[in-house]
Amino acid sequence: MLKMIMKQGMSALMMIVAMIAGGVITRLAIPTDNVADSDSTPYANVQQQEATPSPTASETIPPYTPLPSLTPSQTLKPPPTFEPATLTPQPSLTPTVTLTPTIQLDVSIPGLNGAETPTPSTTPGCVPREDWTLTYTVKRDDALALIAEQYNTYVDELVKANCLKDKNLIVIGQVLRVPGTAQPVQAYDCKAWEVLTPFNGTVTVAGDGPITFNWRGPDAPKYLIRIYRPDGTVFERLVELRENEQIQASEDLRPGGTYTWYVYPLDNNFVQIPCHEGGPWQFTKEAAGGA
């Protein structure tokens, strides 16, 4: 406790000493001339102050502060004008001629509708049948199936007997060995002819539209319809394996008047079989539109 009291007393003593030292230093800093003048002539200073008029208080002008100079902004320039690039003409390409192969329209496909082509080679090592002495010459539209039926045999037998490489390949003029000793005579049933449409002697056939020709008669693989127009001209149409046909009057039978028509039974060689043709039958029609 005693130590704390002594410590506080020392601190107070040091503060007093510091204050006294500060006053002495301040006093010594004041100039002596000013002190003497103020002590010797106090009245002179008063008179001088009274003789000198006091300045009139004026408005205090703040110091001039120059405005900051404006920094000139960058002047916008017009956009540059772009000149279009000059196109350099490209060299013109010289067209290249492409050669087109010529189509040969006279080419025949072997075996198609009995086209005339060289006889196909036979099977190597095969020997034709010597006991078949009868021969048959292939005609247009022939087929081994028809030939085999005509000579009462089989397709495979014809192939083996003639050493054929392909049973679907025969050509016009090809000579085949067939069984038998004599050429068969084909028997035809010459049935009586009967016309169904148009009726014989009808006069109600329209000038335009289709006309259906329908008949019954001898059995034949082909039929030829022959029509005589009123002006004497002839129109023909070939029909296979059927006894009817439709003909456009506005295209093929345009004139008005009486028509006469026939039907001819034909074999596969387009030869009339030993049966009479059907007809004559007649019908009358109006002229087609615009005829």
C-alpha positions, 0 to 999 in steps of 0.5 A: 500500500505504501508503495502505491502511495509513493508511486502516485506521489511521484507521478504528481510531482513529475506533472507539476515540474513539467508544467513549470518548465513549460511556462518558463519556456513559453515566456522565454520565447516572447520577443523583448522589443514588443514587451518594452514598447507595450510597457513604455508607450501605452498611450501612443498606441492608443492614440495611433489606433484612434487616429487610424481609421479602422478598415470597413468590413468588406465582403470576403471574396473567395479565392478564384479557383480555375475550372478544370480544362475540358478534355476534348472528346474524340471526334467521331469519324464517318465509317469507312467506305468499303469498296466491293472487291473486284471479282476475278472472272473464273475461267469457263469450264469446257464441257466434257462430252460424255459418250453414251453407248448406243442401244442396239435395238436389234438384239434378240434375247434367246428363248424369248418368243422364239427369237432367231438366235444361234442354236445353243450348244448341247450338253458336253458328252451327251449323245442324242437319241438315235432311235428317235428318227422323227424331227420337229423344227421349232417355230415362233412362239413354240415351247417344249411343253407344247411340243411334248404335248403334241408328240405325247411325251414329256419335257424332260424326255425331249431335253435328254433326247436332244442334249439340251442345256436349258429346257426353257431355251429353244430357238426358231429353226432349231431341229429337235428329235421327237418320238414317233414314226409320223407327224401327228395330225391335230384334231380340232373340234369344229363347233358351231359358231354362235355370236353373243354380242353385239347381236347380229343385225342390232342397230342400237350400238352407241357411237362412243364407248367400248363395244364388247365382241363375244362369241362361241366356236371351235377351240383354237389357241388364237382368234382373229377378229376382222371388222369391215367399216361402212367405208370399206376399210378393215380393222383387225385384232388378234386375241389369244386363248379367249373368245371375247374382246373389247374395242373402243368405238371412239378410237377404232370404229368412229364412222357411223353406219353398218359394220360387218365382222368375222372371227377366224380360228388360228393355230400357233403358227397364225394359220387357220385351223381346218374349221370355217370362220365365224360370220358374217355378222352385222351391227349398226352404230352411230358416228362417234363424237366429232366424226 
